[in-house]
Amino acid sequence: MSATQLHFIRHGEAYSNVQHEGRVVSGMRGDHGLTPRGVAQVERLRDRLLATGELASEVVLASSLPRAWQTAQILAPVWDLPIVPDDDLHELRPGESDGLPVEVARERYGYADFAEWAYRPKSPGGETWGQFVLRVGTMLDRVTRDYAGKTIVLITSGGVIHATFLVFFSLHTLIPPHAWFATENASITTWEQRPWRNQPSIWTLLRYNDTSHLHDW
């Protein structure tokens, strides 16, 4: 069986990542795209990939959230392929609080502590943590079946990358783990599915949080 490689790229720094007065809940309505610093981060990644040719992908999928889609557009010259929008690459969906100032959302809907309230979303219509990880796991199964044996780039958000660890390592998914991740903006994380010993396939983490293009900042 040919190896299937998944290269996850996290979007550059977004306005939703920057702590400042007036910060809003950033689903589709509240996502204001990349900051100037975020654009520069992704341009650094684009220049690196054009120079090295290290991600010779056959398929490019991207979340349609503005911060991820903008990242995909900046990186598009690397592959000269159509970028396929995939809504299952969205970050956890907040529901009715999307677009509201964070303070207003918490006053109206409370603070969703997924570790304590596993079945309560951030606001009505939003996802619980378990629903989010199930969506990511279903997406991973679909993508690896549809593009078996290929190299795929997936441009997405940090939460989706974090969820891949829970899915591939078969960890508890109903509530967030007690240990967490530090996935950087404009980073690369690579998983590979290949035969191993007597098993037809197994997922191997080849790299996590590769930001070598930003190390001189």
Stockholm file with secondary structure:
# STOCKHOLM 1.0

chainA/1-217         MSATQLHFIRHGEAYSNVQHEGRVVSGMRGDHGLTPRGVAQVERLRDRLLATGELASEVVLASSLPRAWQTAQILAPVWDLPIVPDDDLHELRPGESDGLPVEVARERYGYADFAEWAYRPKSPGGETWGQFVLRVGTMLDRVTRDYAGKTIVLITSGGVIHATFLVFFSLHTLIPPHAWFATENASITTWEQRPWRNQPSIWTLLRYNDTSHLHDW
#=GR chainA/1-217 SS CCCEEEEEEECCCBGGGSCCTTCBCCSTTTCCCBCHHHHHHHHHHHHHHHHHCCCCCSEEEECCSHHHHHHHHHHGGGTCSCEEECGGGCCCCCGGGTTSBHHHHHHHHCCCCTTTCTTCCSSTTCCCHHHHHHHHHHHHHHHHHHTTTSEEEEEECHHHHHHHHHHHTTCCCSSCCSSCCCCCTTCEEEEEEEEETTEEEEEEEEEEEECGGGTTC
#=GC SS_cons         CCCEEEEEEECCCBGGGSCCTTCBCCSTTTCCCBCHHHHHHHHHHHHHHHHHCCCCCSEEEECCSHHHHHHHHHHGGGTCSCEEECGGGCCCCCGGGTTSBHHHHHHHHCCCCTTTCTTCCSSTTCCCHHHHHHHHHHHHHHHHHHTTTSEEEEEECHHHHHHHHHHHTTCCCSSCCSSCCCCCTTCEEEEEEEEETTEEEEEEEEEEEECGGGTTC
//
